[in-house]
């Protein structure tokens, strides 16, 4: 059941097996450039496209793939990229199609869901108004909330939920993320989301750890900021964002409107699940606009990063002052500034994003250089580090650590190219030789692979992977939970019940096992 959350690290996912011939075939689909800021960049773009790190399969020579070949390997319909360097946007280019199986090309003006990259953009607006209206970043957020209050409890007796803590993921709030609402589902209000009231599909946003004591990602916390801004400014949230950030920065292809207005629908790329299936109704609607609701383009995201870079140097204050910009890019918690990711030992700032059917990433340096990548696929994150590494090599940037292909990636590639049996055989051999210090050989690897197969409709292969995981890790509750889900998908109800009960035996706190047993009509005990 449990999978690792989206991050900038390439996650293990499987969209479908690809013929080995793809890896050596000529790249016949030459993408066209819709916009090029500097003609002199053409050769650099070509080198970026061809400079992606090679595919590495155990026992074989590394093989180079072009960007479009990598897209085919992972089943990513469309990709849009913008590169900025030394304070200016230097090129943007789009590849592939808006809809899986379609023919309408992605352009540099095609809209994608930015997902969690909405959070730092929201933070810019919140900090603008905090400066303008002299709100304290460290006062109790309930002092500025009007129509809803953070319920106080034993965790908020001494330490309070504050604007700074909410935007640096250290407020102790729940709800890490949201799955949105399909075109056939009713959409809740912000207050219903905050209280977990129907038709909200997420639990109530509450404080369950002492604010300020740990960093824990919380989209729910950013939703509180959304409500606070609406309460104080007495305007709809999309209007606030347009007036405060999108308009001043010239982000003409961006909106926080949810659902997406009908007139903008033709400009948008459709979300795609792992395996190539389009999201029902093309995309989900996110009433949680502040943490997940931005529709935009890579070029507009580049404008966000460029503004922050200029603001830190005192060259612009269209949104925030130099002092505030520096504060936003200073680490406030373990891995976050105010809104932006700030990893220890790393020079970059930015954020990743993952909504249903979309993956994106923004990485920038205070020097005014960086890259924004947006895709309309749950598997789009597989491309990020390879693209970023190629861009960095071409432009000579330093300060972003590229994660080398690990065991998860190798297992995934083997499954794609040589099949599930080959991937399992390799993983079992690798596990048999692993030392105690080897942190990569974990049940998470096969768990991720199994779910990717499951979501791709390859149920028998998924069950095979989950069964192998239980065999290799007999005391791991999550492995049993996942196998139970695989059995349920395969129509093996009795086996599913047996495995859920085993998962609950191994982990008595497994709420998912209890929930699924009830759904299957079986008593937990």
PyMOL commands that set and color helices and strands:
alter all, ss='L'
color gray80, all
select helices_A, chain A and resi 20-23+39-50+67-74+115-133+141-143+154-156+163-167+190-195+219-233+237-246+262-267+289-292+298-312+322-328+380-395+407-418+420-432+443-455+459-472+477-489+493-506+511-519
alter helices_A, ss='H'
color red, helices_A
select strands_A, chain A and resi 78-85+88-96+112-113+295-296+349-355+358-364+370-375
alter strands_A, ss='S'
color yellow, strands_A
deselect
rebuild
show_as cartoon
